[in-house]
Amino acid sequence: MPVTQRQLAASLRACAHIADREAIAGFLLDPATQPSINPFRTTSAGAQRSTWAGQSFEFRTSRTPALGLACLLRALDVLQGDEALVQEIFGSGPFRAYVYHRGDGCQIVGAVLHGRGSVALPAVTSPAPRRTTRRSSPTHARQLDLFAFAGPG
């Protein structure tokens, strides 16, 4: 059963090791983002380490903005070269997102979002955080009262 974009975005948001996870997940959830042609869906950590090390150099020299690349390279660096990964590719206009997982869509290894050339990355808005009722903390009797020291004007 294929993994949906919504499932990947939810798994990505749970990955504390990916600094730009909210922006990449937001891109995946954008209605304009669609799955792209993916000739090498099954891949290995070693192949992707080599690919993205080269891409990293290309992105720096062409000043192509990318999110998640440093986190992906760190994650790939600690994996065995022959470890199997699944690559998911999504696109919208000049932007591409690559998400790597261990086959179930839950164990995300890393993700990258980039544009072409020096095109700025899309501004992805995260959904508003859910409001929860906060219990107010009790005021401590020894709390400093600044107005007590001001005295009458």
BAVEXSE-86379 format. One record per residue: residue number from 1; x, y, z of N, C-alpha, C, O in turn. Coordinates in steps of 0.001 Angstrom, whole numbers, plus 524288, in hexadecimal, padded with zeros to 5 digits. Example, Ala and Ser with C-alpha at 12.3 -4.5 7.8 and 13.67 -1.06 7.14 Angstrom:
2
  nr  n_px  n_py  n_pz ca_px ca_py ca_pz  c_px  c_py  c_pz  o_px  o_py  o_pz
   1 83386 7E9C6 81E78 8300C 7EE6C 81E78 83390 7F31C 81E78 8379C 7F309 82111
   2 83232 7F736 81BA8 83566 7FBDC 81BE4 83264 8001E 81EBE 83461 80472 81F67
//
This chain:
153
  nr  n_px  n_py  n_pz ca_px ca_py ca_pz  c_px  c_py  c_pz  o_px  o_py  o_pz
   1 80347 7FB70 80000 80000 80000 80000 8037F 804DF 80000 806D5 80574 8036A
   2 802BD 8085F 7FC2B 80603 80D0E 7FBF3 804FD 810B9 8008A 800BC 810E3 802C6
   3 80909 8139C 801D3 808B7 81765 80616 80689 81C7C 803D2 8083C 81E2F 7FFA8
   4 802D8 81EE5 8067D 80086 823C4 80497 803E2 8286A 80634 80717 82809 809C4
   5 80318 82CC5 8038B 805E3 8318F 804E3 8048F 8333E 80A6D 807F4 83511 80D4E
   6 7FFAE 832A6 80BE8 7FDF6 8341F 8112D 800D0 830D0 8154A 8026E 832D7 81957
   7 8016D 82BB6 8143C 8043D 82853 817EA 809FA 829EB 81853 80C2A 82A2D 81C99
   8 80C5A 82AF9 813DF 811D7 82C9F 813EA 81287 831C9 816CB 8163D 83270 819C8
   9 80EF8 83570 815E7 80F4F 83A83 8188A 80ED0 839D5 81E6E 811AF 83C4C 82165
  10 80B35 83686 82028 80A87 8359A 825BF 80F66 8330B 82811 8111D 83487 82C4F
  11 811A1 82F40 82559 81666 82CAC 82736 81AF4 8307B 8274B 81E2F 83061 82ADA
  12 81B2F 833CB 82366 81F5F 837A7 8230E 81F1D 83B87 82792 82323 83CF2 829CB
  13 81A74 83D37 828EA 819CE 840E9 82D3F 81B8F 83EA2 83275 81CE8 8418B 8360A
  14 81B8D 83981 832EA 81D26 836F8 837C7 82312 8362D 8381D 824FF 83442 83C14
  15 825F4 8379A 83411 82BA2 836B2 833E1 82EA5 83B56 83614 82F77 83F3C 83362
  16 8303D 83AE8 83ADE 83321 83F2A 83D66 8387E 8400C 83AEF 83AB2 84448 83B82
  17 83AA4 83C2E 83836 83FD6 83CC6 835ED 83FD5 83FCF 830C5 843FB 840B6 82E82
  18 83B3A 84163 82EE6 83AE4 84464 82A09 83940 849F6 82B6E 834C6 84AED 82CE5
  19 83CE6 84D90 82AF7 83BF7 852F8 82CAC 83785 85594 829B3 8347B 8587D 82C06
  20 83715 8549E 824B0 83336 85745 8216C 82E62 853EC 8206F 82BCD 8547E 81C6A
  21 82D2E 85075 8240E 828E8 84CB4 82342 823A5 84F4B 82269 8208B 84D55 81F4D
  22 82281 85391 82504 81D69 85623 8246C 81CBF 8585C 81EED 81899 857CB 81C90
  23 820C2 85AD7 81CEC 82070 85D20 817AF 81FE9 858E2 81386 81CD8 85973 80FDE
  24 822DE 854AA 8140E 8229B 85072 81035 81D4F 84DB4 8108C 81AF4 84C7B 80C89
  25 81B72 84CBE 81545 8164A 84A4C 815F3 81207 84DD0 813B8 80E60 84BE8 8113D
  26 81276 852E2 81491 80EB2 85693 81267 80E9E 85668 80C74 80A78 856C1 80A0D
  27 81339 855DF 80A14 81389 85566 80461 810BC 8506E 80292 80DDE 8508A 7FEB6
  28 8118C 84C22 80551 80EFA 84738 803E1 8090F 847A7 8042B 80648 8454E 80105
  29 8071D 84AAB 807F5 80179 84B2A 808B9 7FEE9 84F3A 8052B 7FA1F 84F83 804E4
  30 8020C 85257 80278 7FFE0 85643 7FEF6 7FCE8 85379 7FA8F 7FEF5 84FC6 7F845
  31 7F825 8552D 7F95B 7F515 8529F 7F541 7F7BA 85297 7EFE5 7F69B 84F2B 7ECB5
  32 7FB36 85653 7EED7 7FDE7 85687 7E9D0 80251 85287 7E965 80418 85162 7E514
  33 80416 8506B 7EDBC 80867 84CAE 7EDBF 80667 8474B 7EC2E 802A8 84547 7EE6C
  34 808F9 84504 7E84C 80761 83FEF 7E63A 80C0F 83C35 7E619 81087 83DF6 7E5CF
  35 80B0F 8370F 7E651 80F59 8334E 7E5B5 811F6 83408 7E062 80F55 83514 7DC7F
  36 81719 8337A 7E03B 81A16 8340B 7DB65 81BCC 82EBC 7D96E 81B7F 82AD3 7DC37
  37 81D97 82EA9 7D49D 81FBC 829D3 7D267 82443 8281E 7D5D9 82794 82B46 7D750
  38 8245B 8231F 7D71D 82825 8211B 7DAD8 82A6B 81BF9 7D8CA 8289D 817C6 7DA48
  39 82E58 81C43 7D564 8306E 81775 7D310 8338A 81405 7D6DA 83429 80F58 7D5E6
  40 83579 81643 7DB14 838AD 8134A 7DECB 8365A 813A0 7E440 838E4 8157A 7E7E4
  41 83182 811D3 7E4CF 82EDB 8121F 7E9DF 831D2 80F0F 7EE0A 83271 810E9 7F26F
  42 833A7 80A64 7ECAF 836CA 80746 7F04D 83C79 808B0 7EF5E 83E6C 80863 7EAFB
  43 83F1A 80A3B 7F38F 84479 80C12 7F31A 84788 80A4F 7F7E2 8459B 8072D 7FAFB
  44 84C3A 80C47 7F87D 84F6A 80AF9 7FD10 85193 80FEB 7FF7C 851E4 813FE 7FCF3
  45 8530C 80F84 80461 85544 813FE 80727 85A48 815DA 80479 85B30 81A8D 80409
  46 85D8B 8122F 802AF 8626F 8139A 80016 8618E 81693 7FB0F 8643D 81A6C 7FA00
  47 85DC8 814CF 7F7EC 85CA1 8177D 7F2FC 85AA8 81D00 7F406 85C2C 820AD 7F152
  48 85754 81D96 7F7E0 8552E 822C3 7F911 85942 82648 7FBA3 8593D 82B03 7FAC5
  49 85CB3 8240F 7FEBD 860F5 8272B 80110 86442 82991 7FCB3 8659E 82E2C 7FCE8
  50 86585 82671 7F8C9 868A3 82851 7F45D 865A1 82C67 7F135 867C6 83078 7EFCD
  51 860BD 82B4E 7F022 85D7F 82EF2 7ED1B 85D0F 83434 7EFCE 85DEE 83844 7ED61
  52 85BB4 83427 7F4DD 85ABA 83913 7F795 85FB6 83BF8 7F90D 85F95 840B8 7F9CA
  53 8641C 83938 7F97D 86915 83BF9 7FA44 86A4A 83F32 7F563 86C09 843A8 7F5C8
  54 8695D 83CEF 7F0CC 86A15 83FC5 7EBE9 86631 8443D 7EB62 8679B 8488A 7E9C3
  55 86148 84334 7ECC1 85D4A 84743 7EC7F 85E9F 84BC9 7F02F 85DCC 85057 7EEE0
  56 860A8 84A81 7F4BD 86221 84E84 7F884 8661A 85242 7F61E 865A6 85703 7F6B0
  57 869F4 8501B 7F376 86DDC 8535C 7F0D6 86B4D 856AE 7EC9B 86C47 85B60 7EC42
  58 86808 8543B 7E967 86556 85710 7E535 861E7 85B71 7E760 861DB 85FC9 7E54F
  59 85F0A 85A41 7EB8E 85B99 85E2B 7EDD8 85EB5 862D9 7EFE3 85D11 86752 7EF3F
  60 86333 861CF 7F25A 86668 8661D 7F45D 86878 86983 7EFED 86841 86E4E 7F03C
  61 86A78 8670C 7EBCD 86CC4 86A1A 7E795 868B3 86D0F 7E46A 869CD 8714A 7E269
  62 86400 86ADF 7E3F1 85FEE 86D8B 7E0EF 85C48 870C4 7E463 8588A 87321 7E284
  63 85D72 870CE 7E96E 85A46 873AE 7ED4A 85489 87202 7ED2B 850F8 87538 7ED80
  64 853CC 86CF2 7ECB0 84E89 86ABF 7ECBF 84CEC 869D5 7F263 84F97 86702 7F539
  65 848A4 86C27 7F40D 846EF 86B4D 7F974 844E4 865BE 7FA31 8424D 86394 7F6C4
  66 84616 86381 7FEAB 84447 85E3B 7FFF0 8434F 85DDD 805C6 84646 85FF8 808EB
  67 83F29 85B2E 8072A 83DE9 85A2F 80CAA 83EAB 85468 80DCB 83D47 85116 80A9B
  68 840DC 85338 8124D 84168 84DD2 81409 84635 84B06 8121A 8472F 84699 813B4
  69 84940 84D70 80EB5 84DB4 84AC7 80C55 851E2 84947 81052 853C6 844DB 81042
  70 85355 84CD4 813BA 8575E 84B9D 817A4 85590 84732 81B3B 858A6 843C9 81CA1
  71 850A5 84741 81CB0 84E83 8431B 82017 84E84 83DE1 81D40 84FC2 839DD 81F95
  72 84D22 83DE3 8183C 84D25 83907 8152F 852AA 836D9 814BF 8537D 8322A 81575
  73 85670 83A36 81397 85BD6 8385D 81314 85DD8 83610 81836 86095 8321C 8182B
  74 85C83 83880 81CA2 85E1F 83656 821B1 85B9A 83106 8229D 85E2B 82D68 8247A
  75 8569D 8308A 82151 853D4 82B97 82220 8560D 8274D 81EA3 856BB 822DF 82062
  76 8572D 82893 819BE 85954 824AC 81624 85ED6 82316 817B1 86078 81EA8 816C7
  77 861A9 826B1 81A05 86714 825A8 81B88 8678B 82157 81FA3 86B78 81E92 81FC5
  78 863A3 820BE 822F3 863F2 81CC9 8271C 861A2 81787 8257A 86204 813BB 82868
  79 85F3E 81740 820DA 85CF5 81257 81F05 860F9 80F20 81C01 8649D 8114A 819B8
  80 86050 80A06 81BFF 86384 80698 818C0 8623B 807C5 8130D 85DB6 808CD 811C6
  81 86613 807A1 80FAB 86547 808EF 80A2B 8614D 80589 80768 85EAA 80753 803CE
  82 860D5 8009D 80910 85D30 7FD17 80666 857C2 7FCF4 808EA 85479 7F9CA 80765
  83 856D0 8005F 80CBF 851A9 8006D 80F39 84D86 80245 80B54 84E16 8065E 808E0
  84 84968 7FF34 80AD0 8453E 8006A 80715 841E6 804F4 808F9 8407F 80544 80D8F
  85 840A9 80870 8055F 83D45 80CE3 80671 8393E 80D4F 80219 83A01 80B4F 7FDCB
  86 83501 80FEA 8034A 8310D 81125 7FF5B 8311C 8170A 7FE96 830FE 81A0D 80255
  87 8314C 8189C 7F9A3 83171 81E1D 7F837 82C19 81FAE 7F61C 82A03 81D31 7F28F
  88 829EF 823CB 7F853 824FD 82605 7F673 82643 82B6D 7F452 828FE 82E75 7F6DD
  89 82443 82CA9 7EF99 8255A 831B3 7ED26 82035 8347A 7EC11 81C7F 83230 7EA08
  90 82016 8397F 7ED7E 81B6E 83CB7 7ECA2 81D14 841DC 7EA39 8215F 843C9 7EB37
  91 819A5 84412 7E70D 81AF0 848F7 7E48A 81659 84CA3 7E40C 811CC 84B14 7E41F
  92 817BA 85194 7E38B 813EB 855AE 7E286 816E7 85A20 7DFF4 81A32 85C9B 7E26E
  93 815C5 85B22 7DB01 8189A 85F31 7D82D 81E6D 85E06 7D821 81FFD 859AA 7D6D5
  94 821B0 861DA 7D987 8275B 86103 7D971 8297F 85E69 7DE65 82E40 85E23 7DF13
  95 8261E 85C87 7E1D0 827D5 85A68 7E6D5 82746 85480 7E709 8239E 85246 7E4D8
  96 82B02 851F8 7E9BF 82AE7 84C53 7EA72 82BFB 84B0E 7F024 82F2B 84D91 7F2B8
  97 82940 8471B 7F205 82A3C 8450E 7F74A 82B7B 83F47 7F6C0 828E0 83C71 7F3DF
  98 82F69 83D9B 7F97F 83101 83827 7F9B2 8308F 83672 7FF5F 8329C 83905 802E0
  99 82DE6 83222 80041 82D40 83017 8058A 82F3F 82A7F 8057A 82DD1 82769 80215
 100 8328F 82937 80940 834D7 823FE 8099F 832F3 82155 80E91 83328 8238C 812D4
 101 83115 81C7C 80DEA 82F4D 81978 81270 830ED 813CB 811C7 83300 8123B 80DBB
 102 82FF0 810CE 815CC 831B4 80B5C 815D9 82DB7 80793 81389 82E54 802D7 8141E
 103 829B7 8097E 810FA 8260E 80618 80E46 8207D 80650 8103F 81CDF 804BF 80D7D
 104 81FC2 80837 814F0 81A73 80850 81713 81821 80DC7 81727 8138C 80E6A 8187A
 105 81B28 811B3 815C7 8194F 81712 815D9 81966 81987 81B38 8184B 81E2D 81BC6
 106 81AB2 8167F 81F2B 81AC2 81884 8248C 82041 819F4 82654 82105 81E03 828CC
 107 823FE 816BC 8251F 8295F 8179C 826DD 82C3C 81AF3 822D4 82EF8 818EE 81F6D
 108 82B90 8200F 82345 82DEA 823BA 81F93 833B4 8244F 820CE 8352F 82559 82542
 109 836F2 823A1 81CD4 83C93 82455 81D6F 83DF0 82A10 81C93 84102 82C52 81F82
 110 83BA8 82C63 8188F 83CC0 831DA 81767 83968 833C2 812F1 836AB 830B8 81069
 111 839A8 838D4 811FF 83699 83B39 80DD5 83947 84036 80C0F 83BF1 842D3 80F17
 112 83886 8417C 8071E 83AC6 84639 804D3 83695 848E0 8018D 833A2 8464D 7FEC3
 113 83658 84DFB 801EB 83301 85131 7FE92 8368A 8552B 7FBF0 8396C 857FA 7FE92
 114 83656 8556E 7F6BF 83995 85938 7F3F6 836BE 85B3D 7EF2E 832EE 858F1 7ED5B
 115 838B0 85F93 7ED34 836A8 861D8 7E86C 83A86 860F5 7E40D 83E1F 85DCE 7E48C
 116 839CA 863B2 7DFD6 83D7A 8637A 7DB78 8402D 868C1 7DB1E 83DAC 86CDA 7DB68
 117 8454E 86895 7DA7E 8483E 86D79 7DA28 847C1 8709A 7DF2B 847B7 86E6E 7E376
 118 84763 875A2 7DE93 84728 878FD 7E337 8418D 87A83 7E493 840AC 87E6C 7E73B
 119 83DC1 8776D 7E2C2 83844 8787F 7E3FE 8377D 877BA 7E9D8 838F5 873B4 7EC09
 120 8352A 87BA2 7EC53 83440 87B4A 7F1FB 83055 876F7 7F327 82CAD 87610 7F02A
 121 83123 8745C 7F778 82D8C 87032 7F902 82836 8727B 7FA63 827D7 876F5 7FC1B
 122 8241E 86F6C 7F9A1 81EE5 87170 7FAD8 81E48 87264 800A8 8207D 86F9A 803E5
 123 81B44 87659 801E6 81A15 87765 80762 815C2 873A5 808EE 8114A 87430 8073F
 124 8171F 86FE5 80C1A 81357 86BF8 80DB9 8117A 86D5D 8132B 81495 86E05 816C7
 125 80C6F 86DCC 813AD 80A50 86F12 818CF 808A1 86A22 81B8A 80629 866BB 81934
 126 809F5 869C2 82070 8085D 8654D 8239C 802DC 86644 8258B 80145 86ABF 8263E
 127 7FFF1 86216 8266A 7FAC8 862EA 828AB 7FB4E 8655F 82E10 7FF12 8645F 830E2
 128 7F785 86891 82F72 7F7A9 86B29 8348A 7F7AB 86712 838DC 7F4D1 86336 83895
 129 7FAE2 867EE 83CDA 7FAF2 8642C 84122 7F5A8 863FE 843DC 7F2ED 867EC 84456
 130 7F457 85F64 84597 7EF67 85ECE 84866 7EFAE 861A9 84D8F 7F398 8617B 85059
 131 7EB79 86442 84EBA 7EB45 8670A 853B8 7E985 8633E 857EA 7E5BE 86056 85749
 132 7EC4E 8635D 85C17 7EADC 86018 86087 7E9DD 8639A 8652C 7EBFE 867E5 8658C
 133 7E6B5 861CB 86896 7E58F 864DA 86D3C 7EA2D 86453 870F3 7EBC5 86001 87256
 134 7EC3C 868B3 8727D 7F098 868A9 8762B 7EE8E 869FA 87B8E 7EB6A 86D88 87C55
 135 7F066 86718 87F08 7EF22 8685B 88478 7F2E8 86C87 88639 7F7A4 86C08 8858B
 136 7F0D2 87092 88872 7F454 874B5 88A40 7F722 872DC 88F24 7F4EE 87041 89287
 137 7FC04 8744E 88F58 7FF07 872AF 893E8 7FD80 8762C 89889 7FC6A 87ACE 897D7
 138 7FD6E 87404 89D10 7FBEC 87726 8A197 7FFEF 87B76 8A292 804A0 87AA4 8A1EC
 139 7FE14 87FF6 8A41B 80192 8844C 8A553 803FE 88347 8AAA5 80156 8822B 8AE7F
 140 80906 883B0 8AAAB 80BC3 882B1 8AF90 80B8C 88795 8B302 80BEE 88BFA 8B117
 141 80AF3 886C4 8B7ED 80A7B 88B18 8BB9E 80F68 88E6F 8BBAE 80F2B 89317 8BCDB
 142 813DF 88C15 8BA6A 818C5 88F00 8BAB1 81A2D 8916F 8B574 81EA1 8931A 8B4B9
 143 8167F 891B0 8B1CB 81784 893FE 8ACB8 81883 899DB 8AD58 815DE 89C74 8B068
 144 81C41 89BE7 8AA80 81DB5 8A164 8AAC3 81963 8A4C8 8A87E 8178F 8A3C9 8A428
 145 817BF 8A8BE 8AB59 813D1 8AC6F 8A986 8169D 8B18D 8A866 8180D 8B461 8AC04
 146 81769 8B2C6 8A35F 81A49 8B773 8A1E2 8177D 8BC71 8A36B 81A06 8C05E 8A48B
 147 81253 8BC5E 8A37D 80F66 8C107 8A4C2 80FB5 8C25E 8AA9B 80EC1 8C6D2 8AC25
 148 81100 8BE96 8ADBD 81176 8BF90 8B362 8161A 8C329 8B471 81602 8C61C 8B83D
 149 81A21 8C2FA 8B131 81EBF 8C61F 8B20E 81E4D 8CB94 8AFA9 8212B 8CF1F 8B133
 150 81ACB 8CC48 8ABF8 81A4F 8D147 8A94A 81813 8D579 8ACD2 8198F 8DA07 8AC6A
 151 81499 8D406 8B033 81249 8D7C8 8B3C9 80EEA 8DBAF 8B0F3 80E5F 8DB69 8AC2E
 152 80C9A 8DF60 8B3DC 80949 8E350 8B169 80C9F 8E70C 8AE2D 81104 8E85E 8AF9C
 153 80A5C 8E8BE 8A9B0 80CE3 8EC09 8A5DD 80E47 8F122 8A7C0 81074 8F447 8A4D6
//
